[in-house]
Amino acid sequence: MKVDPVNFDSALAHAASALRAGGIVAYPTEAVYGLGCDPRDTRALNRLLEIKQRDPHKGFIMIGASFDQLEPYLAALDDNTRAHVLPTWPGPVTWLLPARDDVSPLLRGAHHTLAVRVTAHPLAAALCRAFGGALVSTSANRSNASPARTAEQVRAQLGADLDYLLEGAVGNAANPTEIRDAATGALLRPA
């Protein structure tokens, strides 16, 4: 289904409903289509790992429409970290920040940090708002395959595995968002 102004609210409601039911949803982000699920749903996280054929030690990126949606998953940030990270959002910068101790290893992988971003993509942000919280956001592809940049590519590679495809244009970024370590400032994945 194409998302147009008439169907926008309906499409978001269907996608959010699929997420709340433990589903896997594809949606556009700043550079590529993402796959998302409820980060609190262990069954959905395991299913997403299976779909992507992803090593669970890698962890996932999470996106939110605001920092408030990501904060429940993060350890308390000092003022210096907040001053450095928050001005980059919303935007195409994913930061590694200290995870709360109770955050699932399925989200953070073998790390003590969590990769998080306040998305600048309007449809991805609207989906987070419709869902009512942060989402897992991993590229829409099987491991070692090219990420999908169109709804047609998502359908061809993953269509049968998805519960909903929220169609829309990806952003203008040529590459997936950069990833930076907030503790060191190191660039781990260039944009």
FIVOPA-834303 format. One record per residue: x, y, z of N, C-alpha, C, O in turn; residue number from 1. Coordinates in steps of 0.1 Angstrom, whole numbers. Example, Ala and Ser with C-alpha at 12.3 -4.5 7.8 and 13.67 -1.06 7.14 Angstrom:
<pts>
+-------+-------+-------+-------+-------+-------+-------+-------+-------+-------+-------+-------+------+
!   nxx !   nyy !   nzz !  caxx !  cayy !  cazz !   cxx !   cyy !   czz !   oxx !   oyy !   ozz ! kegu !
+-------+-------+-------+-------+-------+-------+-------+-------+-------+-------+-------+-------+------+
!   132 !   -57 !    78 !   123 !   -45 !    78 !   132 !   -33 !    78 !   142 !   -33 !    85 !    1 !
!   128 !   -22 !    71 !   137 !   -11 !    71 !   129 !     0 !    79 !   134 !    11 !    80 !    2 !
+-------+-------+-------+-------+-------+-------+-------+-------+-------+-------+-------+-------+------+
</pts>
This chain:
<pts>
+-------+-------+-------+-------+-------+-------+-------+-------+-------+-------+-------+-------+------+
!   nxx !   nyy !   nzz !  caxx !  cayy !  cazz !   cxx !   cyy !   czz !   oxx !   oyy !   ozz ! kegu !
+-------+-------+-------+-------+-------+-------+-------+-------+-------+-------+-------+-------+------+
!     8 !   -12 !     0 !     0 !     0 !     0 !     9 !    12 !     0 !    18 !    14 !     8 !    1 !
!     6 !    21 !    -9 !    14 !    34 !    -9 !     8 !    43 !     2 !    -4 !    43 !     4 !    2 !
!    17 !    50 !     8 !    12 !    60 !    18 !    10 !    73 !    12 !    19 !    80 !     7 !    3 !
!    -3 !    77 !    11 !    -6 !    91 !     6 !   -13 !    98 !    17 !   -17 !    92 !    28 !    4 !
!   -16 !   111 !    16 !   -22 !   119 !    27 !   -35 !   113 !    32 !   -38 !   114 !    44 !    5 !
!   -43 !   107 !    23 !   -55 !   102 !    27 !   -54 !    89 !    35 !   -61 !    87 !    45 !    6 !
!   -44 !    81 !    32 !   -42 !    68 !    39 !   -31 !    68 !    49 !   -29 !    58 !    56 !    7 !
!   -25 !    79 !    51 !   -13 !    80 !    60 !   -17 !    75 !    74 !   -10 !    67 !    80 !    8 !
!   -27 !    81 !    81 !   -31 !    77 !    94 !   -35 !    62 !    95 !   -31 !    55 !   105 !    9 !
!   -42 !    57 !    85 !   -46 !    43 !    85 !   -34 !    34 !    83 !   -33 !    24 !    90 !   10 !
!   -24 !    37 !    75 !   -12 !    29 !    73 !    -4 !    29 !    86 !     1 !    19 !    90 !   11 !
!    -3 !    41 !    93 !     5 !    41 !   105 !    -2 !    33 !   116 !     4 !    26 !   124 !   12 !
!   -16 !    33 !   116 !   -23 !    26 !   126 !   -21 !    11 !   124 !   -20 !     3 !   133 !   13 !
!   -22 !     6 !   111 !   -20 !    -8 !   108 !    -5 !   -12 !   112 !    -4 !   -23 !   118 !   14 !
!     5 !    -4 !   109 !    18 !    -7 !   112 !    20 !    -8 !   127 !    26 !   -18 !   132 !   15 !
!    15 !     2 !   135 !    16 !     2 !   149 !     9 !   -10 !   155 !    14 !   -16 !   165 !   16 !
!    -2 !   -14 !   150 !   -10 !   -25 !   155 !    -2 !   -38 !   153 !    -1 !   -47 !   161 !   17 !
!     5 !   -39 !   141 !    13 !   -51 !   138 !    25 !   -52 !   148 !    28 !   -63 !   153 !   18 !
!    31 !   -41 !   151 !    42 !   -40 !   161 !    37 !   -45 !   175 !    44 !   -52 !   182 !   19 !
!    25 !   -39 !   179 !    20 !   -43 !   192 !    16 !   -57 !   193 !    16 !   -63 !   204 !   20 !
!    13 !   -64 !   182 !    10 !   -78 !   182 !    22 !   -87 !   180 !    21 !   -99 !   179 !   21 !
!    34 !   -81 !   181 !    46 !   -89 !   180 !    51 !   -91 !   166 !    60 !   -99 !   164 !   22 !
!    47 !   -82 !   157 !    50 !   -84 !   143 !    63 !   -76 !   139 !    69 !   -69 !   147 !   23 !
!    68 !   -80 !   127 !    79 !   -73 !   121 !    74 !   -64 !   110 !    67 !   -68 !   102 !   24 !
!    78 !   -52 !   111 !    74 !   -41 !   101 !    86 !   -35 !    94 !    96 !   -33 !   100 !   25 !
!    84 !   -33 !    81 !    95 !   -26 !    73 !    90 !   -12 !    71 !    78 !   -10 !    69 !   26 !
!    99 !    -3 !    71 !    96 !    12 !    70 !   108 !    19 !    65 !   119 !    15 !    67 !   27 !
!   106 !    31 !    58 !   117 !    38 !    53 !   124 !    46 !    64 !   118 !    50 !    74 !   28 !
!   137 !    47 !    63 !   145 !    55 !    72 !   154 !    65 !    64 !   151 !    68 !    53 !   29 !
!   164 !    71 !    71 !   172 !    82 !    64 !   178 !    77 !    51 !   180 !    86 !    42 !   30 !
!   182 !    65 !    50 !   190 !    60 !    38 !   184 !    47 !    32 !   185 !    46 !    20 !   31 !
!   179 !    39 !    41 !   175 !    25 !    36 !   162 !    22 !    43 !   157 !    29 !    52 !   32 !
!   155 !    11 !    39 !   144 !     6 !    46 !   149 !    -1 !    59 !   160 !    -7 !    59 !   33 !
!   142 !     1 !    69 !   145 !    -6 !    82 !   135 !   -17 !    85 !   123 !   -17 !    80 !   34 !
!   139 !   -26 !    93 !   130 !   -36 !    99 !   129 !   -33 !   114 !   139 !   -31 !   120 !   35 !
!   117 !   -33 !   119 !   115 !   -30 !   133 !   105 !   -39 !   140 !    97 !   -46 !   134 !   36 !
!   107 !   -39 !   153 !    98 !   -47 !   162 !    98 !   -40 !   175 !   105 !   -30 !   178 !   37 !
!    89 !   -45 !   184 !    88 !   -40 !   198 !   101 !   -44 !   205 !   103 !   -56 !   206 !   38 !
!   109 !   -35 !   210 !   122 !   -39 !   217 !   119 !   -47 !   230 !   129 !   -52 !   235 !   39 !
!   107 !   -47 !   235 !   104 !   -54 !   248 !    99 !   -68 !   245 !    97 !   -76 !   255 !   40 !
!    97 !   -72 !   232 !    91 !   -85 !   229 !   102 !   -95 !   225 !   107 !   -94 !   214 !   41 !
!   106 !  -104 !   234 !   116 !  -113 !   231 !   114 !  -122 !   219 !   123 !  -125 !   211 !   42 !
!   101 !  -126 !   218 !    98 !  -135 !   206 !   100 !  -127 !   193 !   105 !  -133 !   184 !   43 !
!    96 !  -114 !   193 !    98 !  -106 !   181 !   113 !  -104 !   178 !   117 !  -105 !   166 !   44 !
!   120 !  -102 !   188 !   135 !  -100 !   187 !   141 !  -112 !   181 !   150 !  -112 !   172 !   45 !
!   138 !  -124 !   186 !   143 !  -136 !   181 !   139 !  -139 !   167 !   147 !  -144 !   158 !   46 !
!   126 !  -136 !   164 !   122 !  -137 !   150 !   129 !  -128 !   140 !   133 !  -132 !   129 !   47 !
!   132 !  -116 !   145 !   139 !  -106 !   136 !   154 !  -112 !   134 !   159 !  -110 !   123 !   48 !
!   160 !  -117 !   144 !   173 !  -123 !   142 !   173 !  -134 !   132 !   182 !  -136 !   124 !   49 !
!   162 !  -143 !   133 !   161 !  -153 !   123 !   159 !  -148 !   109 !   165 !  -153 !    99 !   50 !
!   150 !  -138 !   107 !   147 !  -133 !    94 !   160 !  -127 !    88 !   163 !  -130 !    76 !   51 !
!   168 !  -120 !    96 !   180 !  -113 !    91 !   191 !  -123 !    90 !   201 !  -121 !    83 !   52 !
!   190 !  -135 !    97 !   201 !  -144 !    98 !   213 !  -137 !   104 !   225 !  -137 !    99 !   53 !
!   210 !  -130 !   115 !   220 !  -121 !   121 !   226 !  -127 !   134 !   219 !  -134 !   141 !   54 !
!   238 !  -125 !   136 !   245 !  -129 !   148 !   239 !  -122 !   160 !   240 !  -109 !   160 !   55 !
!   234 !  -129 !   170 !   228 !  -122 !   182 !   238 !  -114 !   190 !   234 !  -105 !   198 !   56 !
!   251 !  -116 !   188 !   261 !  -109 !   196 !   263 !   -95 !   191 !   269 !   -86 !   198 !   57 !
!   258 !   -92 !   179 !   259 !   -78 !   173 !   250 !   -68 !   180 !   254 !   -56 !   181 !   58 !
!   238 !   -72 !   184 !   229 !   -62 !   189 !   222 !   -55 !   178 !   224 !   -57 !   166 !   59 !
!   212 !   -46 !   182 !   204 !   -39 !   172 !   206 !   -24 !   175 !   210 !   -20 !   185 !   60 !
!   202 !   -16 !   165 !   200 !    -2 !   166 !   185 !     0 !   171 !   176 !    -7 !   167 !   61 !
!   183 !    11 !   179 !   169 !    15 !   182 !   167 !    29 !   178 !   177 !    37 !   178 !   62 !
!   155 !    32 !   173 !   152 !    46 !   170 !   140 !    50 !   178 !   132 !    42 !   183 !   63 !
!   139 !    63 !   180 !   128 !    69 !   186 !   124 !    82 !   179 !   132 !    88 !   172 !   64 !
!   112 !    87 !   182 !   108 !   100 !   177 !   114 !   111 !   186 !   114 !   123 !   181 !   65 !
!   118 !   108 !   198 !   124 !   118 !   207 !   133 !   110 !   217 !   132 !    98 !   217 !   66 !
!   141 !   117 !   223 !   150 !   111 !   233 !   143 !   104 !   244 !   147 !    94 !   250 !   67 !
!   131 !   110 !   248 !   123 !   104 !   258 !   119 !    90 !   255 !   118 !    82 !   265 !   68 !
!   117 !    86 !   243 !   114 !    72 !   239 !   126 !    63 !   241 !   123 !    51 !   243 !   69 !
!   138 !    68 !   240 !   150 !    60 !   241 !   155 !    59 !   255 !   161 !    49 !   259 !   70 !
!   152 !    69 !   263 !   157 !    70 !   277 !   155 !    58 !   286 !   163 !    55 !   294 !   71 !
!   143 !    51 !   285 !   141 !    40 !   294 !   150 !    28 !   292 !   151 !    19 !   301 !   72 !
!   157 !    28 !   281 !   167 !    17 !   278 !   181 !    21 !   282 !   190 !    12 !   281 !   73 !
!   183 !    33 !   286 !   197 !    38 !   288 !   200 !    41 !   302 !   191 !    44 !   310 !   74 !
!   213 !    38 !   306 !   217 !    42 !   319 !   217 !    58 !   320 !   217 !    64 !   309 !   75 !
!   218 !    63 !   332 !   218 !    78 !   333 !   230 !    84 !   326 !   241 !    79 !   327 !   76 !
!   227 !    94 !   318 !   238 !   101 !   311 !   243 !   113 !   318 !   235 !   120 !   324 !   77 !
!   256 !   115 !   319 !   261 !   127 !   325 !   258 !   139 !   316 !   255 !   138 !   305 !   78 !
!   260 !   151 !   322 !   257 !   163 !   315 !   266 !   165 !   303 !   261 !   170 !   293 !   79 !
!   278 !   161 !   304 !   287 !   163 !   292 !   283 !   154 !   280 !   283 !   159 !   269 !   80 !
!   279 !   142 !   283 !   274 !   133 !   272 !   261 !   138 !   266 !   260 !   139 !   254 !   81 !
!   252 !   143 !   275 !   240 !   149 !   270 !   243 !   161 !   261 !   237 !   163 !   250 !   82 !
!   252 !   169 !   265 !   255 !   181 !   258 !   261 !   178 !   244 !   260 !   186 !   235 !   83 !
!   268 !   167 !   243 !   275 !   163 !   231 !   265 !   155 !   222 !   266 !   158 !   209 !   84 !
!   257 !   147 !   227 !   248 !   138 !   219 !   235 !   145 !   215 !   232 !   145 !   203 !   85 !
!   228 !   151 !   224 !   214 !   155 !   221 !   213 !   166 !   210 !   203 !   165 !   203 !   86 !
!   223 !   175 !   208 !   222 !   185 !   197 !   223 !   178 !   183 !   219 !   185 !   173 !   87 !
!   227 !   166 !   182 !   228 !   159 !   169 !   215 !   153 !   165 !   214 !   148 !   154 !   88 !
!   205 !   154 !   173 !   192 !   147 !   171 !   181 !   158 !   170 !   182 !   168 !   176 !   89 !
!   170 !   155 !   162 !   169 !   144 !   153 !   179 !   146 !   142 !   182 !   157 !   137 !   90 !
!   185 !   134 !   138 !   195 !   135 !   127 !   201 !   121 !   125 !   198 !   112 !   132 !   91 !
!   209 !   120 !   114 !   214 !   108 !   110 !   227 !   103 !   117 !   236 !    98 !   111 !   92 !
!   227 !   105 !   130 !   238 !   100 !   138 !   233 !    90 !   149 !   224 !    93 !   157 !   93 !
!   238 !    78 !   148 !   235 !    68 !   158 !   247 !    68 !   168 !   258 !    67 !   165 !   94 !
!   243 !    68 !   181 !   253 !    69 !   192 !   252 !    56 !   200 !   242 !    50 !   203 !   95 !
!   264 !    51 !   204 !   265 !    40 !   214 !   265 !    47 !   228 !   274 !    54 !   231 !   96 !
!   255 !    44 !   235 !   253 !    49 !   249 !   252 !    38 !   259 !   248 !    27 !   255 !   97 !
!   256 !    40 !   271 !   255 !    29 !   281 !   240 !    25 !   283 !   231 !    32 !   285 !   98 !
!   239 !    11 !   282 !   226 !     5 !   284 !   223 !     3 !   298 !   232 !     1 !   306 !   99 !
!   210 !     3 !   302 !   206 !    -1 !   315 !   210 !   -16 !   317 !   210 !   -23 !   307 !  100 !
!   212 !   -20 !   329 !   216 !   -34 !   332 !   205 !   -44 !   328 !   208 !   -55 !   325 !  101 !
!   192 !   -39 !   329 !   181 !   -48 !   326 !   177 !   -49 !   311 !   168 !   -56 !   307 !  102 !
!   185 !   -42 !   302 !   182 !   -43 !   288 !   186 !   -56 !   282 !   197 !   -61 !   285 !  103 !
!   177 !   -62 !   275 !   179 !   -75 !   269 !   192 !   -76 !   261 !   195 !   -67 !   253 !  104 !
!   200 !   -87 !   263 !   212 !   -89 !   254 !   208 !   -91 !   240 !   216 !   -89 !   231 !  105 !
!   195 !   -94 !   237 !   191 !   -94 !   223 !   191 !   -81 !   216 !   193 !   -79 !   204 !  106 !
!   189 !   -70 !   224 !   190 !   -56 !   219 !   205 !   -51 !   219 !   209 !   -46 !   209 !  107 !
!   212 !   -54 !   229 !   226 !   -48 !   230 !   237 !   -57 !   225 !   248 !   -53 !   224 !  108 !
!   233 !   -70 !   223 !   243 !   -80 !   219 !   253 !   -82 !   230 !   249 !   -83 !   242 !  109 !
!   265 !   -84 !   226 !   276 !   -87 !   236 !   282 !   -74 !   242 !   293 !   -74 !   246 !  110 !
!   275 !   -63 !   242 !   280 !   -50 !   245 !   273 !   -45 !   258 !   262 !   -50 !   262 !  111 !
!   279 !   -35 !   264 !   273 !   -28 !   276 !   266 !   -15 !   271 !   261 !    -7 !   279 !  112 !
!   267 !   -13 !   258 !   261 !    -1 !   252 !   250 !    -5 !   243 !   248 !   -16 !   240 !  113 !
!   242 !     5 !   240 !   231 !     4 !   231 !   232 !    14 !   220 !   235 !    26 !   222 !  114 !
!   230 !    10 !   207 !   230 !    19 !   196 !   217 !    26 !   194 !   207 !    19 !   192 !  115 !
!   216 !    39 !   196 !   203 !    46 !   195 !   204 !    59 !   187 !   214 !    65 !   185 !  116 !
!   192 !    62 !   181 !   191 !    74 !   173 !   177 !    80 !   174 !   167 !    73 !   174 !  117 !
!   176 !    93 !   175 !   164 !   100 !   173 !   163 !   103 !   158 !   170 !   111 !   153 !  118 !
!   154 !    96 !   152 !   154 !    96 !   137 !   149 !   109 !   132 !   140 !   116 !   137 !  119 !
!   155 !   113 !   120 !   151 !   125 !   113 !   141 !   122 !   102 !   136 !   131 !    95 !  120 !
!   139 !   109 !   100 !   129 !   106 !    89 !   115 !   107 !    94 !   111 !   101 !   104 !  121 !
!   107 !   116 !    87 !    94 !   119 !    92 !    85 !   106 !    93 !    77 !   106 !   103 !  122 !
!    85 !    97 !    84 !    77 !    85 !    85 !    81 !    76 !    96 !    73 !    70 !   103 !  123 !
!    94 !    74 !    98 !    99 !    65 !   109 !    96 !    72 !   122 !    92 !    64 !   131 !  124 !
!    97 !    85 !   123 !    93 !    91 !   136 !    78 !    90 !   138 !    74 !    88 !   150 !  125 !
!    70 !    92 !   128 !    56 !    90 !   130 !    52 !    76 !   134 !    43 !    75 !   142 !  126 !
!    59 !    66 !   129 !    57 !    53 !   133 !    60 !    51 !   148 !    52 !    44 !   155 !  127 !
!    71 !    56 !   152 !    75 !    55 !   167 !    64 !    62 !   175 !    60 !    57 !   186 !  128 !
!    59 !    74 !   171 !    48 !    80 !   178 !    35 !    72 !   178 !    29 !    71 !   189 !  129 !
!    32 !    66 !   167 !    19 !    58 !   166 !    21 !    46 !   174 !    11 !    41 !   181 !  130 !
!    32 !    40 !   175 !    35 !    28 !   183 !    35 !    32 !   198 !    31 !    24 !   206 !  131 !
!    40 !    44 !   201 !    40 !    48 !   215 !    54 !    46 !   221 !    55 !    46 !   234 !  132 !
!    64 !    44 !   213 !    78 !    42 !   219 !    88 !    39 !   209 !    86 !    39 !   197 !  133 !
!   100 !    36 !   214 !   111 !    33 !   205 !   109 !    20 !   199 !   102 !    11 !   203 !  134 !
!   116 !    18 !   187 !   116 !     6 !   179 !   130 !     1 !   177 !   139 !     9 !   176 !  135 !
!   131 !   -12 !   175 !   143 !   -18 !   169 !   143 !   -13 !   155 !   133 !   -12 !   148 !  136 !
!   155 !    -9 !   150 !   156 !    -5 !   136 !   169 !   -11 !   130 !   180 !    -6 !   132 !  137 !
!   168 !   -21 !   122 !   179 !   -27 !   115 !   176 !   -27 !   100 !   164 !   -27 !    96 !  138 !
!   186 !   -27 !    92 !   184 !   -26 !    78 !   176 !   -37 !    73 !   177 !   -49 !    77 !  139 !
!   168 !   -35 !    63 !   159 !   -45 !    57 !   167 !   -53 !    47 !   167 !   -49 !    35 !  140 !
!   173 !   -63 !    51 !   181 !   -72 !    43 !   185 !   -84 !    51 !   185 !   -84 !    64 !  141 !
!   188 !   -95 !    44 !   195 !  -106 !    51 !   209 !  -102 !    54 !   215 !   -94 !    46 !  142 !
!   215 !  -108 !    64 !   229 !  -105 !    66 !   238 !  -107 !    54 !   236 !  -117 !    47 !  143 !
!   247 !   -98 !    52 !   256 !   -99 !    40 !   249 !   -96 !    27 !   256 !   -98 !    16 !  144 !
!   237 !   -91 !    27 !   230 !   -87 !    14 !   229 !   -72 !    15 !   230 !   -66 !    26 !  145 !
!   227 !   -66 !     3 !   225 !   -51 !     3 !   212 !   -47 !     9 !   202 !   -54 !     7 !  146 !
!   212 !   -36 !    17 !   200 !   -31 !    23 !   190 !   -26 !    12 !   194 !   -21 !     2 !  147 !
!   177 !   -29 !    15 !   167 !   -24 !     5 !   165 !    -9 !     6 !   165 !    -3 !    17 !  148 !
!   164 !    -3 !    -5 !   161 !    12 !    -6 !   148 !    15 !   -11 !   144 !    27 !   -11 !  149 !
!   140 !     5 !   -16 !   127 !     7 !   -21 !   118 !    -4 !   -15 !   122 !   -14 !   -11 !  150 !
!   105 !    -1 !   -16 !    95 !   -11 !   -11 !    96 !   -24 !   -20 !    94 !   -35 !   -15 !  151 !
!    98 !   -22 !   -33 !    99 !   -34 !   -42 !   111 !   -43 !   -38 !   110 !   -55 !   -38 !  152 !
!   122 !   -37 !   -34 !   134 !   -44 !   -29 !   131 !   -52 !   -16 !   135 !   -63 !   -14 !  153 !
!   123 !   -45 !    -7 !   119 !   -52 !     5 !   111 !   -64 !     2 !   113 !   -75 !     7 !  154 !
!   100 !   -62 !    -7 !    92 !   -73 !   -10 !    99 !   -85 !   -16 !    97 !   -96 !   -13 !  155 !
!   109 !   -82 !   -25 !   116 !   -92 !   -32 !   125 !  -100 !   -23 !   126 !  -112 !   -24 !  156 !
!   131 !   -93 !   -13 !   140 !  -100 !    -4 !   134 !  -106 !     9 !   138 !  -117 !    14 !  157 !
!   123 !   -99 !    14 !   118 !  -103 !    27 !   103 !  -104 !    28 !    97 !  -106 !    39 !  158 !
!    96 !  -101 !    17 !    81 !  -100 !    17 !    74 !  -110 !    25 !    65 !  -106 !    33 !  159 !
!    77 !  -123 !    23 !    69 !  -133 !    30 !    72 !  -133 !    45 !    64 !  -139 !    53 !  160 !
!    83 !  -127 !    50 !    86 !  -128 !    64 !    80 !  -116 !    72 !    82 !  -116 !    84 !  161 !
!    74 !  -106 !    65 !    70 !   -94 !    72 !    55 !   -94 !    75 !    47 !  -101 !    69 !  162 !
!    52 !   -87 !    86 !    38 !   -86 !    90 !    32 !   -73 !    84 !    19 !   -72 !    83 !  163 !
!    40 !   -63 !    81 !    35 !   -51 !    75 !    46 !   -44 !    68 !    58 !   -44 !    73 !  164 !
!    43 !   -38 !    56 !    53 !   -29 !    49 !    47 !   -15 !    48 !    37 !   -13 !    41 !  165 !
!    53 !    -6 !    55 !    49 !     8 !    55 !    57 !    15 !    44 !    69 !    18 !    46 !  166 !
!    50 !    17 !    33 !    57 !    23 !    21 !    59 !    38 !    22 !    51 !    45 !    28 !  167 !
!    71 !    42 !    17 !    74 !    56 !    16 !    88 !    57 !    11 !    95 !    47 !     9 !  168 !
!    92 !    69 !     8 !   105 !    72 !     2 !   116 !    72 !    14 !   113 !    78 !    24 !  169 !
!   127 !    66 !    11 !   138 !    67 !    21 !   143 !    82 !    20 !   141 !    89 !    10 !  170 !
!   151 !    86 !    30 !   157 !    99 !    30 !   168 !   100 !    19 !   171 !    91 !    11 !  171 !
!   174 !   112 !    19 !   185 !   115 !     9 !   198 !   110 !    12 !   208 !   111 !     4 !  172 !
!   200 !   104 !    24 !   214 !    99 !    27 !   218 !    88 !    18 !   210 !    79 !    15 !  173 !
!   231 !    88 !    13 !   236 !    78 !     4 !   239 !    65 !    11 !   239 !    54 !     5 !  174 !
!   242 !    66 !    24 !   246 !    54 !    32 !   239 !    54 !    45 !   234 !    64 !    50 !  175 !
!   238 !    42 !    52 !   232 !    42 !    65 !   239 !    52 !    74 !   250 !    56 !    72 !  176 !
!   232 !    55 !    85 !   236 !    65 !    94 !   250 !    62 !   100 !   253 !    50 !   102 !  177 !
!   257 !    72 !   103 !   270 !    70 !   110 !   268 !    65 !   124 !   257 !    68 !   130 !  178 !
!   277 !    57 !   129 !   276 !    53 !   143 !   289 !    58 !   150 !   300 !    56 !   146 !  179 !
!   286 !    64 !   162 !   297 !    70 !   170 !   296 !    65 !   184 !   285 !    62 !   190 !  180 !
!   307 !    63 !   190 !   308 !    59 !   204 !   308 !    72 !   213 !   317 !    80 !   212 !  181 !
!   298 !    73 !   221 !   297 !    86 !   229 !   308 !    87 !   240 !   312 !    98 !   243 !  182 !
!   313 !    76 !   244 !   324 !    76 !   254 !   337 !    81 !   249 !   344 !    88 !   256 !  183 !
!   340 !    78 !   236 !   353 !    82 !   230 !   352 !    92 !   219 !   361 !    98 !   215 !  184 !
!   340 !    93 !   213 !   338 !   101 !   201 !   342 !    94 !   188 !   341 !   100 !   178 !  185 !
!   347 !    82 !   190 !   352 !    75 !   178 !   341 !    72 !   168 !   329 !    69 !   171 !  186 !
!   344 !    74 !   155 !   335 !    71 !   144 !   336 !    56 !   141 !   347 !    51 !   136 !  187 !
!   326 !    48 !   143 !   327 !    33 !   141 !   321 !    29 !   128 !   325 !    19 !   122 !  188 !
!   312 !    37 !   122 !   307 !    34 !   109 !   304 !    48 !   102 !   296 !    55 !   107 !  189 !
!   312 !    51 !    92 !   310 !    64 !    85 !   297 !    64 !    78 !   292 !    54 !    74 !  190 !
!   291 !    76 !    76 !   279 !    77 !    68 !   282 !    77 !    53 !   273 !    78 !    45 !  191 !
+-------+-------+-------+-------+-------+-------+-------+-------+-------+-------+-------+-------+------+
</pts>
